[in-house]
Amino acid sequence: MRAFWLRHQDAEQPLKAWFEEASKASWKQPSDIKAQYRSASILKIRRVVFNIEGNEYRLIVAIAYRLQIVYVRFIGTHQQYDAIDAHTIEPN
């Protein structure tokens, strides 16, 4: 995430805020995420898309609910997000 906000400085504070909230969260199921982030999109295979900085950027994570681990799969501009498959994207 740091590498991304170094290129997109307006994303730094929103990403740090999301990270802080996610670190403290205890999401046990997708509805827990929706309760905290109404605009989050719940996908299949335990993936979630978060809007960052007023939907300027998209963050895709995979969540291991039982283990309470969040894996970042993608972070990019809205335009970059439109060019990928959120269900299958893996980090570079």
VEXBAZA-764006 format. One line per field, with one value per residue: residue number from 1; residue in three letters; x, y, z of N, C-alpha, C, O in turn. Coordinates in Angstrom, 3 decimals. Layout:
N
k	[NUM; ...]
r	[ala; ...]
nX	[X; ...]
nY	[Y; ...]
nZ	[Z; ...]
caX	[X; ...]
caY	[Y; ...]
caZ	[Z; ...]
cX	[X; ...]
cY	[Y; ...]
cZ	[Z; ...]
oX	[X; ...]
oY	[Y; ...]
oZ	[Z; ...]
This chain:
92
k	[1; 2; 3; 4; 5; 6; 7; 8; 9; 10; 11; 12; 13; 14; 15; 16; 17; 18; 19; 20; 21; 22; 23; 24; 25; 26; 27; 28; 29; 30; 31; 32; 33; 34; 35; 36; 37; 38; 39; 40; 41; 42; 43; 44; 45; 46; 47; 48; 49; 50; 51; 52; 53; 54; 55; 56; 57; 58; 59; 60; 61; 62; 63; 64; 65; 66; 67; 68; 69; 70; 71; 72; 73; 74; 75; 76; 77; 78; 79; 80; 81; 82; 83; 84; 85; 86; 87; 88; 89; 90; 91; 92]
r	[met; arg; ala; phe; trp; leu; arg; his; gln; asp; ala; glu; gln; pro; leu; lys; ala; trp; phe; glu; glu; ala; ser; lys; ala; ser; trp; lys; gln; pro; ser; asp; ile; lys; ala; gln; tyr; arg; ser; ala; ser; ile; leu; lys; ile; arg; arg; val; val; phe; asn; ile; glu; gly; asn; glu; tyr; arg; leu; ile; val; ala; ile; ala; tyr; arg; leu; gln; ile; val; tyr; val; arg; phe; ile; gly; thr; his; gln; gln; tyr; asp; ala; ile; asp; ala; his; thr; ile; glu; pro; asn]
nX	[0.819; 1.977; 3.762; 1.903; 0.616; 2.746; 2.907; 0.394; -0.459; -2.735; -4.063; -2.837; -3.583; -6.343; -5.890; -4.237; -6.037; -8.020; -6.488; -5.882; -8.473; -9.234; -7.315; -8.129; -10.588; -12.959; -13.945; -16.224; -17.848; -19.200; -21.324; -20.563; -18.599; -20.087; -21.701; -19.925; -18.760; -20.645; -20.507; -18.872; -18.174; -19.197; -17.721; -17.516; -15.696; -14.626; -13.806; -13.486; -14.354; -13.222; -14.016; -11.870; -10.850; -13.154; -14.127; -12.233; -10.144; -9.665; -9.692; -8.947; -9.459; -8.738; -10.255; -9.572; -11.693; -11.939; -9.297; -8.810; -7.370; -6.344; -5.791; -4.204; -5.114; -5.265; -4.703; -5.684; -6.334; -9.634; -10.000; -7.980; -8.987; -11.321; -10.236; -9.493; -10.117; -11.854; -12.375; -10.352; -7.870; -4.499; -1.812; 1.061]
nY	[-1.180; 1.171; 1.742; 2.361; 4.707; 6.428; 7.062; 8.088; 10.468; 11.523; 9.325; 8.377; 9.062; 8.130; 5.361; 4.665; 5.140; 3.235; 0.892; 1.042; 0.830; -1.692; -3.305; -3.315; -4.449; -7.152; -9.052; -11.489; -12.449; -11.593; -9.743; -8.313; -6.638; -5.104; -3.773; -1.991; -0.747; 0.514; 0.958; -1.020; -3.721; -6.979; -9.845; -13.055; -15.936; -14.960; -12.306; -8.745; -5.488; -2.299; 1.145; 3.815; 7.007; 8.565; 6.959; 7.230; 5.495; 1.919; -0.846; -4.169; -6.961; -10.199; -12.256; -14.193; -15.292; -16.950; -17.054; -14.410; -12.791; -10.494; -10.194; -8.208; -7.819; -6.158; -2.775; 0.203; 2.757; 3.906; 3.561; 1.652; -0.461; -1.018; -2.354; -4.878; -8.246; -8.563; -10.840; -12.652; -11.418; -11.187; -10.205; -8.504]
nZ	[0.000; 0.704; -1.417; -3.358; -2.347; -2.440; -5.081; -5.490; -3.757; -2.509; -1.655; 0.586; 3.387; 3.481; 2.978; 5.119; 7.195; 6.579; 6.911; 9.657; 10.780; 9.755; 10.962; 13.582; 13.449; 13.773; 11.800; 11.087; 9.174; 5.920; 6.320; 8.564; 7.597; 5.777; 7.577; 8.683; 6.488; 4.288; 1.523; 0.566; -1.630; -1.735; -2.875; -4.553; -3.310; -0.864; -1.235; -1.111; -2.150; -1.572; -1.527; -1.894; -0.854; -1.660; -3.731; -5.672; -5.796; -5.754; -3.597; -3.330; -1.383; 0.004; 2.361; 5.169; 7.171; 9.513; 10.437; 10.748; 8.929; 6.481; 3.109; 0.781; -2.499; -4.671; -5.453; -6.864; -9.344; -10.208; -12.924; -13.540; -12.051; -13.477; -15.604; -14.820; -13.536; -10.752; -9.315; -9.793; -9.731; -8.706; -6.518; -7.868]
caX	[0.000; 2.878; 4.231; 0.805; 0.384; 3.869; 2.561; -0.910; -0.351; -4.043; -4.546; -2.095; -4.366; -7.459; -5.394; -3.798; -7.245; -8.622; -5.627; -6.074; -9.794; -9.219; -6.471; -8.883; -11.868; -13.086; -14.944; -16.455; -18.640; -19.339; -22.257; -19.815; -17.932; -21.133; -22.161; -18.912; -18.503; -21.855; -20.200; -18.031; -18.806; -18.830; -17.596; -17.352; -14.410; -14.200; -13.176; -14.236; -13.840; -13.443; -13.806; -10.905; -10.786; -14.351; -14.245; -11.162; -9.315; -10.306; -8.860; -9.536; -8.817; -9.280; -10.322; -9.686; -12.478; -11.589; -7.956; -8.766; -6.278; -6.771; -4.748; -4.427; -4.976; -5.154; -5.046; -5.471; -7.307; -10.907; -9.759; -7.239; -9.929; -12.229; -9.517; -9.106; -11.191; -11.716; -12.513; -9.162; -6.625; -3.521; -0.776; 2.233]
caY	[0.000; 2.333; 2.030; 2.984; 6.090; 7.268; 7.524; 8.755; 10.987; 11.752; 8.050; 7.976; 9.123; 7.186; 3.988; 4.485; 5.063; 1.925; -0.109; 1.134; 0.265; -3.131; -3.965; -3.419; -5.114; -8.585; -9.461; -12.933; -12.760; -10.407; -8.739; -7.475; -5.615; -4.218; -2.934; -0.959; -0.073; 0.325; 0.979; -2.166; -4.731; -8.333; -10.721; -14.479; -16.418; -14.143; -11.048; -7.523; -4.285; -1.083; 2.425; 4.621; 8.421; 8.947; 6.094; 7.539; 4.300; 0.679; -1.789; -5.508; -7.836; -11.525; -12.348; -15.490; -14.888; -17.746; -16.685; -12.957; -12.280; -9.788; -10.193; -7.222; -8.416; -5.105; -1.384; 0.953; 3.791; 3.373; 3.147; 0.398; -1.465; -1.379; -3.168; -6.180; -9.100; -8.506; -12.191; -13.466; -10.641; -11.521; -9.172; -8.720]
caZ	[0.000; 0.767; -2.778; -4.089; -1.948; -2.860; -6.431; -5.404; -2.398; -1.902; -1.134; 1.793; 4.621; 3.451; 3.100; 6.507; 8.018; 6.328; 7.536; 11.108; 11.079; 9.451; 11.962; 14.836; 13.196; 14.008; 10.817; 11.094; 7.985; 5.072; 6.852; 9.506; 6.782; 5.262; 8.691; 8.900; 5.209; 3.468; 0.091; 0.198; -2.494; -1.337; -4.038; -4.238; -2.793; 0.271; -1.649; -0.845; -2.802; -0.798; -2.197; -1.154; -1.261; -2.398; -4.905; -6.628; -5.841; -5.319; -2.857; -3.295; -0.409; 0.275; 3.817; 5.838; 8.342; 10.695; 10.884; 10.916; 8.105; 5.276; 2.080; -0.269; -3.826; -5.683; -5.171; -8.091; -9.689; -10.685; -14.316; -13.494; -11.541; -14.573; -16.583; -14.244; -13.006; -9.298; -8.750; -10.018; -9.663; -7.672; -6.474; -8.736]
cX	[0.873; 3.367; 3.144; 0.636; 1.579; 3.652; 1.274; -1.050; -1.697; -4.639; -3.900; -2.967; -5.581; -7.011; -4.909; -5.005; -7.921; -7.809; -5.824; -7.416; -9.821; -8.394; -7.212; -10.171; -11.798; -14.205; -15.051; -17.241; -18.818; -20.284; -21.591; -19.117; -18.960; -21.673; -21.199; -18.682; -19.672; -21.542; -19.307; -18.841; -18.284; -18.844; -17.536; -15.931; -13.792; -13.460; -14.114; -13.546; -14.226; -13.184; -12.911; -10.907; -11.957; -14.512; -13.238; -10.287; -10.119; -9.276; -9.589; -8.739; -9.491; -9.206; -10.455; -10.377; -12.087; -10.253; -7.809; -7.569; -6.867; -5.584; -5.092; -4.143; -4.756; -5.438; -4.730; -6.515; -8.598; -10.749; -8.991; -8.141; -10.858; -11.578; -9.147; -10.344; -10.981; -11.775; -11.217; -7.837; -5.774; -2.465; 0.393; 3.381]
cY	[1.257; 2.721; 2.735; 4.439; 6.988; 7.809; 8.345; 9.300; 11.247; 10.472; 7.681; 7.962; 8.196; 5.728; 3.702; 4.345; 3.710; 0.832; -0.131; 0.501; -1.245; -3.902; -4.202; -4.219; -6.601; -9.101; -10.980; -13.397; -11.476; -9.339; -7.833; -6.334; -4.615; -3.295; -1.773; -0.116; -0.335; 0.247; -0.176; -3.130; -6.103; -9.212; -12.173; -14.738; -15.465; -12.872; -9.880; -6.375; -3.093; 0.134; 3.269; 6.033; 8.785; 8.219; 6.439; 6.301; 3.107; -0.226; -3.120; -6.335; -9.196; -11.696; -13.800; -15.195; -15.647; -17.336; -15.192; -12.346; -11.667; -9.724; -9.165; -7.881; -7.372; -3.765; -0.590; 2.035; 3.125; 2.855; 1.823; -0.738; -1.937; -2.319; -4.564; -6.988; -9.198; -9.883; -13.003; -12.724; -11.092; -10.431; -9.535; -9.280]
cZ	[0.000; -0.628; -3.586; -3.671; -2.216; -4.262; -6.444; -3.977; -1.728; -1.327; 0.204; 3.046; 4.589; 3.584; 4.517; 7.429; 7.840; 7.035; 9.048; 11.507; 10.856; 10.482; 13.268; 14.684; 13.518; 13.096; 10.800; 9.872; 7.179; 5.634; 7.891; 8.772; 6.282; 6.359; 8.930; 7.652; 4.268; 1.970; -0.353; -0.667; -2.089; -2.582; -3.583; -3.755; -1.761; -0.111; -1.397; -1.565; -1.939; -1.680; -1.307; -1.736; -2.178; -3.715; -6.002; -6.855; -5.358; -4.674; -2.822; -2.300; -0.416; 1.785; 4.257; 7.169; 9.607; 11.288; 11.165; 10.185; 6.839; 4.324; 1.014; -1.611; -4.911; -5.036; -6.417; -8.270; -10.151; -12.122; -14.368; -13.019; -12.656; -15.582; -16.065; -13.863; -11.500; -8.640; -8.851; -9.861; -8.476; -7.658; -7.381; -7.957]
oX	[0.541; 3.382; 3.439; 0.525; 1.431; 4.149; 1.087; -1.672; -1.792; -5.621; -4.368; -3.071; -5.841; -7.689; -5.146; -4.995; -8.349; -8.378; -5.921; -7.480; -10.366; -8.739; -6.950; -10.776; -10.729; -15.263; -14.071; -17.292; -18.608; -20.050; -22.021; -19.053; -18.734; -22.056; -21.621; -18.437; -19.665; -22.234; -19.014; -20.039; -17.079; -19.864; -17.510; -15.078; -12.590; -12.581; -15.338; -12.318; -15.397; -12.248; -13.166; -10.959; -11.772; -14.978; -13.379; -9.762; -11.116; -8.145; -10.719; -7.511; -10.656; -8.214; -11.325; -9.724; -11.922; -10.101; -6.815; -6.851; -7.760; -4.506; -6.160; -3.065; -4.141; -6.310; -3.633; -7.435; -8.631; -11.312; -9.329; -8.061; -11.147; -12.273; -8.549; -11.464; -10.040; -11.278; -11.011; -6.780; -6.287; -2.237; 0.675; 4.448]
oY	[2.264; 3.902; 3.606; 5.318; 8.210; 8.883; 9.198; 8.679; 11.197; 10.528; 6.767; 6.925; 7.522; 4.939; 2.618; 3.522; 3.096; -0.048; -1.201; -0.273; -1.989; -5.031; -5.176; -4.622; -7.212; -9.526; -11.673; -14.590; -10.384; -8.147; -6.694; -5.208; -3.407; -2.158; -0.690; 1.087; -1.320; -0.452; -0.297; -3.321; -6.350; -9.311; -12.471; -13.852; -15.202; -12.419; -10.000; -6.291; -2.896; 0.148; 3.417; 6.220; 9.244; 8.793; 5.985; 6.085; 3.252; -0.351; -3.199; -6.402; -9.330; -11.327; -14.534; -14.887; -15.038; -17.278; -14.757; -11.507; -12.235; -9.257; -9.239; -8.433; -7.652; -3.646; -0.695; 2.198; 1.929; 1.818; 0.955; -1.854; -3.129; -3.004; -5.350; -6.479; -9.842; -10.063; -13.938; -13.356; -11.342; -9.788; -10.708; -9.525]
oZ	[-0.624; -0.976; -4.404; -4.525; -2.218; -4.603; -7.311; -3.115; -0.501; -0.587; 0.883; 3.702; 5.587; 4.241; 5.051; 8.344; 8.817; 7.681; 9.650; 12.462; 11.672; 10.833; 13.972; 15.678; 13.532; 13.561; 10.527; 9.572; 7.706; 5.433; 8.074; 9.266; 6.352; 6.082; 9.337; 7.745; 3.530; 1.230; -1.542; -0.456; -2.100; -3.265; -2.389; -3.795; -1.787; 0.620; -1.458; -1.592; -1.615; -2.479; -0.111; -2.952; -3.305; -4.699; -7.138; -7.947; -4.650; -5.143; -2.341; -2.364; -0.789; 2.413; 3.788; 8.165; 10.664; 12.508; 11.745; 10.729; 6.210; 4.691; 0.405; -1.829; -5.940; -4.176; -6.966; -7.469; -10.444; -12.475; -15.172; -13.534; -12.761; -16.332; -16.798; -13.869; -11.036; -7.528; -8.078; -9.859; -7.386; -8.683; -7.626; -8.519]
